[in-house]
Amino acid sequence: MNRALSHASEGGPLFPAFTGTLLLTAILAGAAADIVWEVWARTVTPLLVGGPLQPAALVRSVFGLESWALAELIHAVVGVVFYPLGYLYVARPVARVVTPFLPWWVVGLGFGLGLWVFALYVMAHLIAGLPAFLGFVPLAWASCVGHMIFGLVTAVVVRWREAR
């Protein structure tokens, strides 16, 4: 079997075994990335573009929810649990097979960029009917940076946990 398909460039399997340790790694990565995202979204972004990123507003639009708290909870669970699992089981394996020459931190940034495309094109545009990438207003670019930071922090924590 092709080495790229059987083992990662860093020496581990392409798809990690789903264990309690892996789930803890994903949750720690997601929690750290979500905290950094929230600081970026609600503290830095308003200073740069005049208003915060409000992912709950997008979640409400997509799912037709009335409850702001439920929308915040959905976004938090997705960010803390499901996105890091997406990094471990989709983004990193694809990068290891398609672009094995990329360093881990570039894969993390690319993962974040993919999350931004998913949020502002798939969810906002295709599902909620908003302009693609919100018309590339400054808030959309702040969202892009925030998602890339999220992806990088996810990769940093996963790398740290795997090195232990």
C-alpha positions in Angstrom: 0.0 0.0 0.0 1.1 3.5 -0.7 2.9 5.0 2.3 1.0 8.2 2.0 -2.2 6.3 2.4 -1.1 4.1 5.3 0.9 6.6 7.4 1.0 10.3 7.8 4.1 12.3 7.0 4.6 12.8 10.7 4.7 9.0 11.3 1.2 8.3 12.5 -1.8 6.7 10.8 -3.7 8.7 8.2 -6.9 8.5 10.2 -6.4 8.4 14.0 -8.3 5.8 16.0 -11.3 7.3 17.7 -10.5 7.0 21.4 -11.2 8.9 24.6 -7.8 10.5 24.3 -8.6 11.7 20.7 -11.9 13.1 21.8 -10.2 14.9 24.6 -7.7 16.3 22.2 -10.5 17.5 19.9 -12.4 19.1 22.7 -9.2 20.8 24.1 -8.3 22.0 20.6 -11.9 23.2 20.0 -12.1 25.0 23.3 -8.8 26.8 22.9 -9.7 27.7 19.3 -13.2 28.9 20.3 -11.8 31.1 23.1 -9.4 32.7 20.7 -12.2 33.1 18.1 -14.4 34.7 20.6 -11.7 37.2 21.7 -11.1 38.0 18.0 -14.8 38.2 17.1 -16.1 40.3 20.0 -13.0 42.3 21.1 -10.6 42.8 18.1 -13.1 42.8 15.2 -15.2 45.7 16.6 -12.0 47.8 16.8 -11.1 47.0 13.2 -14.5 47.2 11.5 -16.9 48.8 13.9 -18.9 45.8 15.0 -18.5 42.2 16.3 -18.7 39.0 14.4 -22.0 37.4 15.5 -22.1 33.7 14.3 -25.3 33.2 16.3 -27.0 35.5 13.8 -26.0 33.3 11.0 -27.1 30.1 12.9 -30.5 31.7 13.5 -30.8 32.6 9.8 -29.8 29.2 8.6 -32.0 27.2 11.0 -34.9 29.7 11.4 -34.3 29.9 15.2 -35.8 32.5 17.5 -33.5 31.8 20.4 -30.2 33.7 20.4 -28.9 31.5 23.3 -29.7 28.3 21.4 -27.9 29.6 18.3 -24.9 30.5 20.5 -24.9 27.0 22.0 -25.1 25.4 18.5 -22.2 27.4 17.3 -20.1 26.6 20.4 -20.8 22.9 20.2 -19.9 22.8 16.5 -16.7 24.8 17.2 -15.6 22.9 20.3 -16.4 19.3 19.1 -17.2 18.9 15.5 -14.8 21.3 13.7 -11.7 19.8 15.5 -12.9 16.3 14.5 -13.2 17.7 11.0 -9.6 18.8 11.2 -8.5 15.4 12.4 -10.6 13.2 10.1 -10.9 15.4 6.9 -8.6 18.3 6.6 -5.4 16.8 7.9 -5.8 13.4 6.1 -6.6 15.2 2.8 -3.6 17.5 3.2 -1.3 14.5 4.0 -2.3 12.7 0.8 -2.8 15.7 -1.6 -0.2 18.2 -0.3 2.2 16.2 2.0 4.8 18.9 1.5 2.8 21.5 3.4 3.9 22.2 7.0 1.3 21.5 9.7 0.7 25.2 10.4 -0.2 25.9 6.8 -2.7 23.0 6.9 -4.2 24.6 10.1 -4.5 27.9 8.3 -6.0 26.2 5.3 -8.5 24.3 7.5 -9.6 27.7 8.9 -10.0 29.1 5.4 -12.1 26.1 4.5 -14.3 26.8 7.6 -14.7 30.4 6.4 -15.8 29.2 2.9 -18.2 26.8 4.6 -19.7 29.5 6.9 -19.9 32.4 4.4 -20.6 30.6 1.2 -22.3 27.3 2.0 -24.3 28.3 5.1 -24.8 32.0 4.6 -25.2 32.1 0.9 -26.5 28.7 -0.3 -28.6 27.9 2.7 -29.6 31.3 4.3 -29.8 33.2 1.0 -27.4 36.0 2.0 -24.9 37.4 -0.5 -21.9 35.1 -1.1 -19.3 35.9 1.5 -21.6 38.7 2.7 -20.5 40.7 -0.4 -16.9 40.8 0.9 -17.6 43.6 3.3 -15.0 44.3 6.0 -16.8 42.1 8.5 -16.4 39.1 6.0 -12.7 39.6 5.9 -12.5 39.8 9.7 -14.4 36.5 9.7 -11.8 35.1 7.3 -9.0 36.0 9.7 -10.9 34.7 12.7 -11.5 31.4 11.0 -7.9 31.1 10.0 -6.9 31.8 13.6 -9.3 29.1 14.7 -7.8 26.6 12.3 -4.3 27.5 13.4 -5.1 27.2 17.1 -6.8 23.8 16.4 -3.6 22.6 14.7 -1.4 23.9 17.5 -3.3 22.1 20.2 -3.6 18.9 18.2 0.2 19.0 17.5 0.9 19.7 21.2 -1.3 16.9 22.4 0.2 14.4 19.9 3.7 15.3 20.9 3.0 14.4 24.6 
